[in-house]
Amino acid sequence: MSESGGSPYQPYKPAPQPEPSTPPPGWKERYLEPLKKPPVKLAKAVKEDINKLKQYQTERQQRRRTPAEKRADPDLAKLTYMLNQDRPGR
C-alpha cells in the first residue's frame, strides 16, 4: 500500500474542489478604489497631526510652573512638609 492512502492498483484522483465564490457587489469600489487615490491627502493629515502634537507640547511646556512658583505655593509646601515627616530615616 502506498503512503497516499489509496489503493496501489487504482490511480489517485483528487476530489473535485468547489468553485470559488464571487465577491459581493461593490467590492471594487470599497476596497480597490481607495488604494488608487494619491497619498498626498494622507501626508497632509500626518503633517497636521505632527503640528498639533508640537503645538500641544509647547502649550504644556508654557503652562508648567517654574521651581520658584512651586516654592511659593503654600499648598505644595505643606504637602512636601507632610511627606517628609512621614518618611522614615530622615
VENSULUR-V200739 format. One line per field, one symbol per residue. ss: DSSP state (H for helix, E for strand, L for the rest). phi: phi as a letter, one per 30 degrees, with the letter a starting at -180 (. if undefined). burial: b if it has 9 or more other C-alpha atoms within 8 Angstrom, else e. A space follows every 10 residues. Layout:
ss: ???
phi: ???
burial: ???
This chain:
ss: LLLLLLLLLL LLLLLLLLLL LLLLLLHHHH HHHHHHLLLH HHHHHHHHHH HHHHHHHHHH HHHLLLHHHH HHLHHHHHHH HHHHHHLLLL
phi: .dddjcddcc ddbdddcddd dddddidddd ccdddddddd dddddddddd dddddddddd ddddddeddd dddddddddd ddddddddic
burial: eeeeebeeee eeeeeeeeee eeeeeebeee ebbeeeeeee eeeeeeeeee eeeeeeeeee eeeeeeeeeb beeeebbeee eeeeeeeeee
